[in-house]
């Protein structure tokens, strides 16, 4: 929806974990997020453009829950997210997190 509204579809990626449909979209995994951020960075001016990253899932004590049925997936910890964003080289970023558990903090 954001990509359509702002005309950024060519710089947008949907990573979706749907237990009933694993073929329509790339899986939302920690490594897929890392690679997607690098791909998006290659298509934008990393010093001037603004990244809008929307993450939605259940939360857990370890971070953002990354699940897809019985697939064994790593959870997205705050430090994983920080590392992925820093590795992308994107300077300006807005991160929107929608999760029902908010008791996670980044460890130094």
N, C-alpha and C positions, 0 to 999 in steps of 0.2 A: 504494500500500500504506500509506504514512504517513497519507494523507488518510482512508482507511477506519479505520485504527487509532485516530486521534485525533479523528475526527468532523469533519474540516475539508474535506470534498470540495467544498463550495461556495466554498472559498477556495483551491482547488488548480488548477493548470494543468499539463497535459502538453504539452511541445513536443518533437516527435520527428521526426528525419530518418530516413526509411525509403525507400531508393531504390525499393523495390518497391511501396510504398503511401504515396503523397503526399496522399491524400484523407481519411484517418481522423483525423489530428491536425494542428494547426497546425505549420508548419515551425519548427524550432529555428534561429533566426537571432539575431544581435545585437539587431536592432530588435524582434523578437518578444519577446525576453527583457526589454528595456527597457519595452515596453508592458505585458507581463504583470505585471511588478513594480509598475507604477503601478496596474493593475487590482486586484491583490491588496491593495495598500495602501489602496485605497478601501473594501475590505471588512473591514478589520481596524482595531484600535486601534493605530496606528503607534507610540504611546508606551509601550504595555504588552505587546502581543502579540509573539510571537517568530516570525520568518520562518525556515523551514527550506528552504533552497535546495539541491537536489541536481543536480549537473552531472556527466554522464558522457560521455566521448568519448575519442578519442585526443588526445594532446597534441602540440604542435609548439614550435619555438623562438619562435613568435609568440604562443602561448597555447593555449587549448583549441581543438582542431580542430573546425570546423563544416563538415561536408560532407554532400552529398546528391547522389550521382551526378555528373552533369555541370553541376549548377547552380552558378553562380559566387557563393559565399558568403564573407563576411568572417569571419576567425578572431576568437575572443573573447579579447582581451588582458586581462591583469590590470587595466590602467587602464580598459578598457571596463566590466569587471565592477564595479569600484569606483565608477565614474561612474553606472552604472545603479542600484546600491544606494543611493547618496547621493541621486540624483534621486527615488527612490521615497519618501523621507522615513521609511522604516522604521528605527526606532532599534535594535531588538534582532534580531540575525540569526545564524543558524548556517549556514555554507556548507560543503557536503561536495563535494569534487571527486575524482572517480575518473578518472584519466588515466594512461596508461603513460609519459608523458614529464613529468618533474618539474623540468626545468632552467629554468623561466621565473620571473623575478622582476619585481615591479612597479617601473617606473621613476618617479622623482619628477616 
